[in-house]
Amino acid sequence: MKELKLKIRGMSCNMCVKTIKNLLSELDGIIDVDIDLEEGVGIIKYDENIITENDILNNEAFELYPAEKI
């Protein structure tokens, strides 16, 4: 299991967090998604044998809410 820590921009409410979590949870290989709305930080745990970091970063969630690795 690997972790991807991201700074996520554009989130303003709990619905934003829910949208990101829902979009990411649809991906095979995602184990857990933890997002701190106040800090604008997300930690995504994933199985690197199933999904790549680039697959995660290219998900439509991050077209809506741009993110960068931290």
Secondary structure per residue as TSV (DSSP state, phi and psi in degrees):
chain	resnum	aa	ss	phi	psi
A	1	M	-	360.0	136.1
A	2	K	E	-118.6	164.0
A	3	E	E	-122.9	139.3
A	4	L	E	-120.1	119.4
A	5	K	E	-105.3	127.4
A	6	L	E	-128.4	146.3
A	7	K	E	-94.9	119.6
A	8	I	E	-110.6	127.0
A	9	R	-	-101.2	154.3
A	10	G	S	90.6	-1.9
A	11	M	-	-79.8	131.5
A	12	S	-	-130.3	-4.8
A	13	C	S	-157.5	170.8
A	14	N	H	-63.8	-27.8
A	15	M	H	-65.6	-34.0
A	16	C	H	-61.4	-46.0
A	17	V	H	-61.5	-45.1
A	18	K	H	-62.3	-41.0
A	19	T	H	-61.1	-47.5
A	20	I	H	-61.6	-47.5
A	21	K	H	-59.6	-43.8
A	22	N	H	-63.5	-44.1
A	23	L	H	-65.6	-40.2
A	24	L	H	-73.2	-35.0
A	25	S	H	-67.8	-17.3
A	26	E	T	-73.3	-15.9
A	27	L	S	-83.3	134.3
A	28	D	T	-64.9	136.4
A	29	G	T	99.6	-11.3
A	30	I	E	-79.2	126.5
A	31	I	E	-97.6	-44.6
A	32	D	E	-156.3	146.4
A	33	V	E	-129.5	119.0
A	34	D	E	-121.5	121.4
A	35	I	E	-125.7	129.7
A	36	D	E	-102.4	104.3
A	37	L	T	-59.6	-44.6
A	38	E	T	-62.3	-42.2
A	39	E	T	-85.0	-19.4
A	40	G	T	70.1	33.1
A	41	V	E	-122.5	138.0
A	42	G	E	-123.7	142.4
A	43	I	E	-121.7	119.6
A	44	I	E	-113.8	122.2
A	45	K	E	-99.6	133.7
A	46	Y	E	-148.9	160.8
A	47	D	-	-92.6	108.7
A	48	E	T	-67.0	-11.1
A	49	N	T	-81.6	-13.7
A	50	I	T	-112.0	-37.3
A	51	I	-	-139.2	148.1
A	52	T	-	-101.7	162.6
A	53	E	H	-58.1	-41.2
A	54	N	H	-63.6	-38.0
A	55	D	H	-59.8	-41.2
A	56	I	H	-66.8	-49.0
A	57	L	H	-65.5	-24.6
A	58	N	T	-91.3	6.4
A	59	N	S	-68.7	149.9
A	60	E	T	-61.0	-20.0
A	61	A	H	-56.4	-37.2
A	62	F	H	-92.3	0.7
A	63	E	H	-80.2	-37.1
A	64	L	H	-75.1	-41.1
A	65	Y	S	-128.6	91.4
A	66	P	-	-55.1	140.5
A	67	A	E	-137.1	153.7
A	68	E	E	-139.4	148.1
A	69	K	E	-65.1	142.3
A	70	I	-	-129.9	360.0
